[in-house]
Amino acid sequence: MMLAGIDTNILLYAVDNTGDSEKHRRAVDLLDRLAAGARGVLPLQTLTEFYSVAVRKYRASPEQASRYIDVWSGVFPVREAVFADVVDAMRIHRDHGVQFWDGMIWSVVRRAGGRVLFSEDLQDGRELEGVRFINPFAPANASVLEDLLAF
């Protein structure tokens, strides 16, 4: 079974039905399919980033943002960072040019056994130490998504 990490932008598109409707639809579909197969993992950092951006940028109420987090944390396992993740994030920032906070998410997903990290923000298709970055919104990835999410 393929385990996949979920980045903050996926969560934000899933709740934003006022912006790009295609990204909203794809984000909701991705979360639904990961949940149905029990194949998603949420780094704690993605939930904290979601809350901050949803309340500040999207003007969600604290209660609304909290409800989403309650739902997602009940559906997907939430993994916290440990000191080894900090060390790994610094290393891949230095050696591979990955932004530190993205490196934290990558490290938590990798430590949880994830083989894929779904994100719009990382270098699509790149594999780093066994974790592949996939942009679920890129039309070219439609067949890749189907293969990864097939039951």
N, C-alpha and C positions, 0 to 999 in steps of 0.2 A: 504494500500500500504506500502510495506517494503522499508524504506530508508536506504541506505548503505553508509558508509564512505569508501574512497579510500585512501590507504596509498601510500607513495612515491614509494615503490618498484614495485607496479603495473604499475605506470606511466613509470618507467624506463624500465621495461621489454617490455612494449608496443612499445617503440621506438627503442629498441635494437634488431635489426634483425641479428646481427653478433654472438650472443651468443647462449643460450639455445633456440632452435627454438620452442620447446613445450611450454616453459614458455611465449615466445613472443606471440604465437598463443592464449594461454589461456588468457593472459592479454588483448590482442586486443578484443577477444570475450567478456570478462567480461565488458570492457568499452563500447563496442557496445550495449550490452544487457541492461546495466544500463542506457545508454543514451536513448535507444528506449523506455524504460519504465519510463523515468524521475525519476529514483530512486537513483541516485548517488549524493553524496555531497563531495566537496573537501575542507578540511581544508586549509586555506591559507598556513600554514606551509608545507604542502605536495608540493605545487607549488614552494615555496622558496627552499626547499630541492632538488626538481627535478632540478631546474635551476642550483644550485651549483654543484650537482653531474654530471649532463649531460655535463656541460662545463668543469669541472675539470677532472673527471674520464673518461668519454666517449668521450671527446674531441669534443663535438658538438660546433658549433659556437654560440656565444651569440644570433645571429639572429635566428638560428634553434631552440634553446631552447625557445626563446621568442615566436616563432610561435606556438609551441606546447601548451604553456601556454595560448596563445590567443584563440586557438581552444577549449581547455578544459574548460576555464573559460566562454566561450560562450555556452557550452553544459551543464555544471554542475554548480549549485550554489556554490559559494565560500564563506566560512564562516571564519570570523576572530576570533581570540582568544580575550577574555576579561579577566579581572582580576580574575573573579570567576574560569576560566579555570586553571589559575596558582595555585590557592588554591586547586582545585580538583586534579591537577596533582601531587602536593606535597603530598597530602593526600594518593592517591593510590600508590605513590612511597613508602611512609612510611608504609602503612598498607598492601599492596599487592605485593610489590616488582617489580612493573611495572616501567620501565625506565621513567625518568621525561619527556623527549620529546615525547615518545610514549603516556604517560599520557596526554600530551597537546592535541595530536591528538584525543585520546579517548574522552576527555572532550568536545572538540568542536563538534565532531560527536554526542555525547549523547545530548548535548544542542540543536543541530539542529533537534533532533527527530530520529536520526539513531538508528537502532536496531542491525545492523551488522557493523563490521569494517573489510574490506578485507585487509589482510596483510600477508606477508610471515614471518614477524619478531616476531609476538606476539604468545602467547601460544594458539595454534590451539584448538578451541572448548571451550575455557574458556569463561564464561559469567561474566561480571563485571557490576553490577548495570544496568542491562537491555540491555547491548551492548555485543553481542557475537563476538569473534574473529574467523575469518575463513580464513584459508590459501587456496586460490583458486587453488594453484598449487599441493596440496596434492591429489594424485589419490583417496584416501579414501573419499574425499569430493565431488566427482562427482555427486552423487545423491543429496547431500545436496544443491549443487549449482543449480541443475535442479529445485529442489523444491522452493528455494528462488527466482530464476529468472523467474519462470513460470509466464506467464501473466494471 
